[in-house]
Amino acid sequence: MSLINLFVAARSAIARWRQRQRAYGELMALDDRALADIGVRREQIRAIVDGYHEAARRTAARDAASDAALGHREAGLAAGHR
């Protein structure tokens, strides 16, 4: 990696960090009722800002879709055996 690429990567990382800090501050400034309106609990804010919450939500959605597909397949197999 060239020195220029290193500086560009560092600049991008700092910009992303500043954006996360700004989002964290804005969400923490909301009262509990406003957070509830958008479906967020105060203890979830750090995970949401850092992206862990979204990754966990995608994993849960993927698992639910997989379970639903399995259920439909099993229902189809059961209907075919009648």
C-alpha positions as a Markdown table, in Angstrom:
| # | Residue | x | y | z |
|---|---|---|---|---|
| 1 | Met | 0.0 | 0.0 | 0.0 |
| 2 | Ser | 1.4 | 3.3 | -1.0 |
| 3 | Leu | 1.8 | 6.2 | 1.5 |
| 4 | Ile | -1.0 | 8.1 | -0.3 |
| 5 | Asn | -3.4 | 5.2 | 0.0 |
| 6 | Leu | -2.6 | 5.0 | 3.7 |
| 7 | Phe | -3.4 | 8.7 | 4.2 |
| 8 | Val | -6.7 | 8.4 | 2.2 |
| 9 | Ala | -7.7 | 5.3 | 4.3 |
| 10 | Ala | -6.9 | 7.2 | 7.5 |
| 11 | Arg | -8.9 | 10.2 | 6.4 |
| 12 | Ser | -11.9 | 8.0 | 5.5 |
| 13 | Ala | -11.7 | 6.2 | 8.8 |
| 14 | Ile | -11.6 | 9.5 | 10.7 |
| 15 | Ala | -14.5 | 10.9 | 8.7 |
| 16 | Arg | -16.6 | 7.7 | 9.5 |
| 17 | Trp | -15.7 | 7.9 | 13.2 |
| 18 | Arg | -16.8 | 11.6 | 13.3 |
| 19 | Gln | -20.0 | 10.7 | 11.6 |
| 20 | Arg | -20.7 | 8.0 | 14.1 |
| 21 | Gln | -19.9 | 10.3 | 17.0 |
| 22 | Arg | -22.3 | 12.9 | 15.6 |
| 23 | Ala | -25.1 | 10.4 | 15.2 |
| 24 | Tyr | -24.5 | 9.1 | 18.7 |
| 25 | Gly | -24.7 | 12.6 | 20.2 |
| 26 | Glu | -27.9 | 13.4 | 18.3 |
| 27 | Leu | -29.6 | 10.2 | 19.3 |
| 28 | Met | -28.5 | 10.6 | 22.9 |
| 29 | Ala | -30.0 | 14.1 | 22.9 |
| 30 | Leu | -33.5 | 12.8 | 22.2 |
| 31 | Asp | -35.7 | 12.1 | 25.1 |
| 32 | Asp | -37.0 | 8.5 | 25.8 |
| 33 | Arg | -40.4 | 9.2 | 24.2 |
| 34 | Ala | -38.9 | 10.4 | 21.0 |
| 35 | Leu | -36.6 | 7.3 | 20.9 |
| 36 | Ala | -39.6 | 5.1 | 21.5 |
| 37 | Asp | -41.4 | 6.8 | 18.6 |
| 38 | Ile | -38.6 | 5.6 | 16.3 |
| 39 | Gly | -38.4 | 2.2 | 17.9 |
| 40 | Val | -35.1 | 2.6 | 19.7 |
| 41 | Arg | -34.2 | 2.0 | 23.3 |
| 42 | Arg | -31.4 | 4.2 | 24.8 |
| 43 | Glu | -29.2 | 1.1 | 25.5 |
| 44 | Gln | -29.4 | 0.2 | 21.8 |
| 45 | Ile | -27.9 | 3.5 | 20.6 |
| 46 | Arg | -24.2 | 2.6 | 20.7 |
| 47 | Ala | -24.9 | -0.7 | 18.8 |
| 48 | Ile | -27.1 | 1.1 | 16.2 |
| 49 | Val | -24.5 | 3.8 | 15.6 |
| 50 | Asp | -21.7 | 1.2 | 15.4 |
| 51 | Gly | -23.7 | -0.9 | 12.9 |
| 52 | Tyr | -24.0 | -4.0 | 15.2 |
| 53 | His | -27.7 | -3.6 | 15.5 |
| 54 | Glu | -28.2 | -3.6 | 11.7 |
| 55 | Ala | -26.0 | -6.7 | 11.3 |
| 56 | Ala | -28.0 | -8.5 | 14.0 |
| 57 | Arg | -31.3 | -7.4 | 12.4 |
| 58 | Arg | -30.2 | -8.7 | 9.0 |
| 59 | Thr | -29.1 | -12.0 | 10.5 |
| 60 | Ala | -32.5 | -12.4 | 12.2 |
| 61 | Ala | -34.4 | -11.5 | 9.1 |
| 62 | Arg | -32.3 | -14.0 | 7.1 |
| 63 | Asp | -33.0 | -16.7 | 9.6 |
| 64 | Ala | -36.7 | -15.9 | 9.7 |
| 65 | Ala | -36.8 | -16.1 | 5.9 |
| 66 | Ser | -35.0 | -19.4 | 5.9 |
| 67 | Asp | -37.4 | -20.8 | 8.5 |
| 68 | Ala | -40.4 | -19.6 | 6.5 |
| 69 | Ala | -39.0 | -21.2 | 3.3 |
| 70 | Leu | -38.4 | -24.4 | 5.2 |
| 71 | Gly | -42.0 | -24.3 | 6.5 |
| 72 | His | -43.4 | -23.8 | 3.0 |
| 73 | Arg | -41.3 | -26.6 | 1.6 |
| 74 | Glu | -42.4 | -29.0 | 4.4 |
| 75 | Ala | -46.1 | -27.9 | 3.8 |
| 76 | Gly | -45.6 | -28.7 | 0.1 |
| 77 | Leu | -44.2 | -32.1 | 0.9 |
| 78 | Ala | -47.0 | -32.9 | 3.3 |
| 79 | Ala | -49.6 | -31.8 | 0.7 |
| 80 | Gly | -48.0 | -34.0 | -2.0 |
| 81 | His | -48.2 | -37.1 | 0.2 |
| 82 | Arg | -51.9 | -37.0 | 0.7 |
